[in-house]
Amino acid sequence: MKPLIDNFSAQSAQYLQFRPVYPQALLDFVITQVHSKKAAWDCGTGNGQVAIQLASSFGRVSATDISAAQLSQAPALPNLTYLQTRAEQTPFEPDSFDLITVAQAIHWFDFERFYQEVNRTGRKGGILAVWGYGLLQVNPEIDRVLMPFYKEKIGPYWDKERKYIDDHYQTIPFPFREIQAPTFAIQVQWDLSELTGYLQTWSSVQKYIFAHGENPVQALLLELRTHWLLPEEKKQVTFPLFMRIGYIDK
């Protein structure tokens, strides 16, 4: 089985603070594809963001992650259970779930083993929905500063799995009867400190700091300030979303 990769435990509190929230419209679209709403499983739940959103629509929700630090940041709900386990090997009973979701995490999984677990634990006719978000966009001037930082400065410090994100999950295997998904985006209003706070959560930034003993975001901040003249000014930040969703036909 593919070795475990945990890039987020060390900065779990910052991850909770700065990671963007998925739009309700995306969750609504996914939920409307599901006929029975008895049980859902959110894999790679992190701090429970998607699991919380699912809990209002399903009788029970199970949420799993390999990171105890991330799970410790997750809110509790009566019908929501958290479990520290890898997604490819769980203690769940066969035919347990009507919906299985993976947000910004499937690129870390062993695809073949995970899909075996989806077919084992998912109910026939249930739904698997996986989605993620790409590089943020602000405006042409700021985007021209961010792109070389993303690709060149810290590019060598991304794990190889990052390519699946850059490819918008079009290059991952997806052996399910696919449903055409609409286009969604995350839009937030951030000031400069919120933007750089988010950048600090990138695993590549943390690896750069470990390798060089300096934070590359500090130099980037000087460049950004030439285009973000009032640091406290809120600007619209957009994260393009992409999705693969399909039926569990077993």
Secondary structure as UniProt FT lines:
FT   HELIX           9..11
FT   HELIX           12..18
FT   HELIX           24..32
FT   STRAND          39..43
FT   TURN            46..48
FT   HELIX           49..55
FT   TURN            56..57
FT   STRAND          60..65
FT   HELIX           68..71
FT   TURN            72..73
FT   TURN            78..79
FT   STRAND          80..84
FT   TURN            87..88
FT   TURN            94..95
FT   STRAND          97..103
FT   HELIX           106..108
FT   HELIX           111..121
FT   STRAND          122..133
FT   HELIX           140..148
FT   HELIX           149..153
FT   HELIX           155..157
FT   TURN            160..161
FT   HELIX           162..166
FT   TURN            167..171
FT   STRAND          177..179
FT   STRAND          185..190
FT   HELIX           192..200
FT   HELIX           203..212
FT   HELIX           216..225
FT   TURN            226..227
FT   TURN            231..232
FT   STRAND          235..248
//
